[in-house]
Amino acid sequence: MNKKTVTAIVPIVVFIVLVVLFWFALDNDPKKLNSNLIDKPVPEFQLPALQNPEQVFTKADLPDELFLINVWGSWCGPCHIEHPYLMKYAQKFSIPIVGVNYKDKTIDGLKFIKDKGNPYHMIIADQQGNLGIDLGVYGAPETFIVDKMGTIRFRYVGVIDDRVWNKKLLPIMEQVKGSDIQPVATQ
């Protein structure tokens, strides 16, 4: 090859390499973390209820319908941002939300719920983070879509707001449930 040919080819090769790199970067959503539990059952657990530590929840206590698991903590700034949205969705849709109060002090978790309201069907106190570890939680908030058979179908890391609910979670929940998810009828 002569020098002129190399000079002409090098920029083209560099351009192609950059295009390929950018293409893969576009598909790299930082909120999408792979989970080994997708299409696997919710892990076994035996943990106390936040509001009543004498009551122990196990996997058998989870809803036998499509539901969400929302991992949160009073110490988590983004959880404070997300909470009003969860309150709205709990009132508007008939999808149970199971709260996992993650690595939190009982008194702080209770105060959070008392001050901000309770969107949860049940709240599991995971003070040591064991259930969080079994779920592969990186932090909070994280939300999992679980089908009626108890199989984890989707994981979302970050704050759920209207955009995330409408563009990501709702379409997946409708697909998993097999029909349109209708808002709760208001009177």
Buried (B, 14 or more C-beta within 10 A) or exposed (E): EEEEEEEEEEEEEEEEEEEEEEEEEEEEEEEBBEBEBBEEEBBEBEBBBBBEEEEBBEEEBBBEEBBBBBBBBBBBEBBBEBBEBBBBBBEEBEBBBBBBBBBBBBEEBBEBBEEBBBBBBBBBBBBEBBBBEBBBBEBBBBBBBBBEEBBBBBBBBBBBEEEBBEEBBBEEBBEBBEEEBEEEEEE
